[in-house]
Amino acid sequence: MFLDVVFFLAGAVLDLLWWAVILAVIVHLLVNFNVLDTRNRFVWMIADFLYRVTEPMFHRVRRYMPRFGAIDLSPLVVLLLISAGQLLLRAVRNYMLAAGVYF
């Protein structure tokens, strides 16, 4: 019972991070193409929140990636890592179920 809650919460956190990365990329593109104006307080709050949530992950990935000029591939790598984490979480849960560790 307790492990179900743990696996559910871990999966939910990974899902929320995945959506935060997608939204951060979209908001960043819309701000760069002047579709959204960061002088608007609401837009600035959303953009700042998404920046604070995703930038630590992006920064860690950027340290190990080569520079591609104006193209930033760190969100793509972060999405792949989040997806790999989701697959690993499901595999561990299924292994524990098959092994009879919890039911």
Backbone hydrogen bonds, N-H to C=O, Kabsch-Sander energy under -0.5 kcal/mol:
donor,donor_aa,acceptor,acceptor_aa,energy
5,V,1,M,-1.4
6,V,2,F,-2.0
7,F,3,L,-2.8
8,F,4,D,-2.4
9,L,5,V,-2.8
10,A,6,V,-2.5
11,G,7,F,-2.3
12,A,8,F,-2.5
13,V,9,L,-2.4
14,L,10,A,-2.1
15,D,11,G,-2.3
16,L,12,A,-2.6
17,L,13,V,-2.4
18,W,14,L,-2.2
19,W,15,D,-2.2
20,A,16,L,-2.3
21,V,17,L,-2.2
22,I,18,W,-2.0
23,L,19,W,-2.8
24,A,20,A,-2.3
25,V,21,V,-2.2
26,I,22,I,-2.2
27,V,23,L,-2.9
28,H,24,A,-2.4
29,L,25,V,-2.4
30,L,26,I,-2.5
31,V,27,V,-2.4
32,N,28,H,-2.4
33,F,29,L,-2.1
34,N,31,V,-1.4
35,V,30,L,-2.7
36,L,30,L,-1.6
38,T,36,L,-0.6
40,N,37,D,-1.6
44,W,40,N,-2.6
45,M,41,R,-2.3
46,I,42,F,-2.1
47,A,43,V,-2.7
48,D,44,W,-2.7
49,F,45,M,-2.4
50,L,46,I,-2.6
51,Y,47,A,-2.2
52,R,48,D,-2.6
53,V,49,F,-1.9
54,T,50,L,-2.4
55,E,51,Y,-2.6
57,M,54,T,-0.5
58,F,54,T,-2.4
59,H,55,E,-3.1
60,R,56,P,-1.6
61,V,57,M,-1.7
62,R,58,F,-2.7
63,R,59,H,-1.4
64,Y,61,V,-1.2
65,M,61,V,-0.8
68,F,71,I,-0.5
71,I,68,F,-1.2
72,D,70,A,-0.5
73,L,71,I,-0.7
77,V,73,L,-2.0
78,V,74,S,-2.6
79,L,75,P,-2.5
80,L,76,L,-2.1
81,L,77,V,-2.4
82,I,78,V,-2.5
83,S,79,L,-2.4
84,A,80,L,-2.2
85,G,81,L,-2.2
86,Q,82,I,-2.1
87,L,83,S,-2.3
88,L,84,A,-2.5
89,L,85,G,-2.4
90,R,86,Q,-2.3
91,A,87,L,-2.4
92,V,88,L,-2.6
93,R,89,L,-2.2
94,N,90,R,-2.7
95,Y,91,A,-2.5
96,M,92,V,-2.6
97,L,93,R,-2.3
98,A,94,N,-2.6
99,A,95,Y,-2.4
100,G,96,M,-0.7
100,G,97,L,-0.6
101,V,96,M,-2.0
102,Y,96,M,-0.9
